[in-house]
Amino acid sequence: MSISFANVRSAIAQQVATVAGMKIIPFPGQYFGRVQNSLAHLGYSVSVDTSEAMEDRQRATSPIYTRTNSVVTFAYRIRPQDVITDLDAATDKEELLIKKCIASYASIRPGLEVRYNRSTRTIPDSIEYIIIRIELSAYHHI
């Protein structure tokens, strides 16, 4: 079954939306931390960064097996009086999102498999938020 790049992004966004408190924002993940208005506590964005063909027999009439690298970016507010507590809560939320993102997609997009690659965490100079990027690989046919 063919799954478009837009469908990969949408399926991952649907999984993230099931986590309590998460809300999608209308900005690409690359704008987190660059544009102040893009930050919102538990606001997230899902982007499809790169795609590449995987080792598989390819014919013009058959689907292409593909790995699509996706990124879930979200912001977690850090309160001045509870910095350590909020940093711990942010990484707990990160772990929950990773588990949701690698769960089964059978009911959303059959034929899609998502694997976790790595996370990066940055704190802007304002120390108001921690911005977490969760990098995923989605395997599917196009």
Secondary structure, DSSP 8 states (H G I E B T S, - for coil): -B--HHHHHHHHHHHHHTSTT-EE-SS-GGGTTTSGGG--TTEEEEEEEEEEE-SS---TTS--EEEEEEEEEEEEE--TT-HHHHHHHHHHHHHHHHHHHTS--TTTSTT-EEEEEEEEEE--TT-SEEEEEEEEEEEEE-
